């Protein structure tokens, strides 16, 4: 007879499983001090997003944890925020919308102690140019969208980043993040978690700096990070898929 599994037992089992896959995380924010490697040199994290609010929503907590430990954090957006659909909905000229959303994004990243880079809308002919821009940052760790996504801009950002990783000789650690899981990110099965409990409020403040779009996606992201927290035995967490052929970069050790 099959074993009966209660919801509580399932959660305990899920937490044990999640804990088992956190070994080798780029950053574990559950406490503890920095590893010797982290104390020896400052690392560079680049978070690539299709839109100006994607890096903060997808991995803003992890960005804050890196930055709070003294590492350099950069958010790179393929666009300035001049979305035609949003401009039409708000009856706002695209250039005015871009100026507003770009200013919000700069303020949002400042809250996370990072800096923002904006690119013009990129098409598939920009692989080489994007690779040059990203690799010029000399990143140790790069986070980007999971490529199976309903939004074409997210897919483009993911594949441009993947191509740059190949061009680099697969030198940097490559992690994929989720946004609006189920509505946009699809078939996402994380193998790494980052506990962001200690920077939960910092991430929330940064996300709410994106004043135009926040109401549309924050409730789902808040639910996502609480669910990911349950999966890894914490309060709130961000989940990632690490490309198994890319390096692991450990910059802090897990607390007891």
PyMOL commands that set and color helices and strands:
alter all, ss='L'
color gray80, all
select helices_A, chain A and resi 7-20+36-40+54-68+84-90+94-111+124-136+152-167+197-208+214-231
alter helices_A, ss='H'
color red, helices_A
select strands_A, chain A and resi 44-49+72-77+115-118+141-145+173-177+192-195+237-242
alter strands_A, ss='S'
color yellow, strands_A
deselect
rebuild
show_as cartoon
